[in-house]
Amino acid sequence: MDIGENLKYLRNVHNKTQQDIAEILKISRQAYTHYESNKREPDIKTLVKLADYYMVSLDMLVGRIKIQGIEKAAV
């Protein structure tokens, strides 16, 4: 999986919309959509925010470690 697929997978597992995640990141929905479609890559600060939010490692987020099967963490 690539970053975009992982972002979409995690967003869906957490039952969030693209708008929800964009608001968390303080970016436009369109900018976030570009991350999921691999038209743009998030910078390291954004990747860290996403990894923290989803409670996964950066390795998982960027596809170095398989992310499938992760369930929503109890918050």
Wavefront OBJ file of the C-alpha trace (Angstrom):
o trace
v 0.000 0.000 0.000
v 1.053 3.571 -0.568
v 0.536 6.592 1.658
v -2.712 7.621 -0.024
v -4.266 4.176 0.329
v -3.197 4.012 3.970
v -4.687 7.428 4.705
v -7.985 6.451 3.117
v -8.033 3.095 4.928
v -7.362 4.672 8.326
v -9.895 7.438 7.744
v -12.562 4.873 6.898
v -11.697 2.680 9.899
v -12.210 5.733 12.103
v -15.456 6.676 10.323
v -14.173 10.132 9.435
v -14.759 12.221 6.333
v -12.045 13.923 4.345
v -13.380 17.203 5.720
v -13.006 15.934 9.303
v -9.340 15.066 8.773
v -8.664 18.289 6.874
v -10.031 20.271 9.828
v -7.824 18.337 12.261
v -4.807 19.140 10.078
v -5.964 22.740 9.511
v -5.807 22.363 5.729
v -8.430 22.449 2.984
v -10.407 19.341 2.101
v -8.986 19.598 -1.409
v -5.414 19.517 -0.087
v -6.228 16.435 1.976
v -7.907 14.796 -1.029
v -4.633 15.228 -2.918
v -2.866 13.235 -0.193
v -5.298 10.327 -0.523
v -5.068 10.359 -4.320
v -1.247 10.577 -4.236
v -1.231 13.858 -6.147
v 0.721 15.407 -3.257
v 2.708 13.999 -0.366
v 2.230 15.334 3.145
v 5.249 16.977 4.748
v 6.858 15.365 7.790
v 4.944 17.538 10.286
v 1.654 16.510 8.713
v 2.686 12.845 8.678
v 3.513 13.037 12.383
v 0.112 14.632 13.135
v -1.639 11.890 11.171
v 0.366 9.105 12.826
v -0.401 10.572 16.256
v -4.094 10.964 15.463
v -4.461 7.398 14.178
v -2.048 6.034 16.805
v 0.157 4.268 14.256
v 3.864 4.500 13.521
v 5.244 6.549 10.658
v 6.447 3.257 9.143
v 2.856 2.030 9.039
v 1.555 5.303 7.686
v 4.016 5.415 4.779
v 3.605 1.731 3.940
v 6.841 0.224 5.231
v 4.810 -1.982 7.578
v 1.481 -3.522 6.590
v -1.419 -1.565 8.013
v -4.390 -3.782 7.057
v -6.285 -5.270 9.960
v -5.808 -2.329 12.301
v -8.978 -1.571 14.174
v -10.022 1.746 15.618
v -8.169 2.370 18.863
v -10.269 2.961 21.941
v -10.237 6.674 22.617
l 1 2 3 4 5 6 7 8 9 10 11 12 13 14 15 16 17 18 19 20 21 22 23 24 25 26 27 28 29 30 31 32 33 34 35 36 37 38 39 40 41 42 43 44 45 46 47 48 49 50 51 52 53 54 55 56 57 58 59 60 61 62 63 64 65 66 67 68 69 70 71 72 73 74 75
